[in-house]
Amino acid sequence: MSACTQDLAHDAPSARGAAAAGAHAATGSDAHAHAHAALAQRLRGFPIERGPPPRSPRAADDERFRLGAFWRARSDTHQFGPDFAARADAVLALAGDTPADAALRTLREVVAARLPAWQSLVDYNASGRMRDDGGDGGRERLPGAIAALDAIEAAVWTYLDAVDAEAGSEEAASR
C-alpha cells in the first residue's frame, strides 16, 4: 500500500452521507452549493500560501523541497485518495452544472494525471531506498513531483475560487 493513500473515512461521514446531509439541509441549487462548500472546506488546508517571511514551517519545507531537498516532499497525498474521489463523485452526481462542477471535474482530471508522479516520490522517501542509491531516485523523481504538486495546487485554488464565487453570488441573490 502506498505511504499515504489510505482512506480517511474515519474522520468524516461518507461522501454519500455528506451529500445526503447537505440535501436535507437545503434543496435544489442550495444542496449543490452546500455539497461543494463541504468538499471545498476539506481542501482549504491543502494549498500553501506563498509570500514573504515569516513563513509557516510547511511553507519553509516546501521552499527547501523546491530547491532540491526531495526528502522534504509533502506526504499528504491521502487528501486525493478514494475518499476524495467518492466525495467528488457525490457532488458531481447532484442535479445542475455549475462553474464549480467544471472546476471540480478539472481538479479530478489533474489529480488522476499528476498524483502518480508525486506519490512515486512519497513512496520512494518512505521506502528508505535513499540509503541504497544515495538519493539518485529522489533527485530523478523531484521534477515530476514538483510539477505534479504545482498542477494539483493550481487546480485546487481554481476549484476553491469557483466555490467561493458561487457562494458569493448566492448570497447576493438572496438579499
C-alpha angles and dihedrals in degrees: 000000000000118000097252110012098099116129111255095205090134093073098052142019119274119278092250090047091051091048091048091049089051090049091054091049094054142000136234116347090359090064089049092050092047091050091051091047091053093050092044091051090058090053099044093091093054104076117077114227110235123211148097124320140312089072128177117255088252091055091048090051089049090053091051090048091053089050091057108280093128091173087067091064114137111256099198095111087129088081087075099040130110093300091058091047092050093048092048091049090051092051093046091049091063117101117270137044116241135169087258088057090054091048091048092050089051091049091052090050093048092048092049092050101039108029094080092064092051092042090052091060092044090051091046091052092048093048096064091229088135088083090056100045101028091244096301091128092052094048089049092052096041100087092049092047092050091049090048094050092047093050094046093046091050091050091048091051090049091050093047091049091050092049091048091048091052092048090051093049092049090051091051091047092052093056 
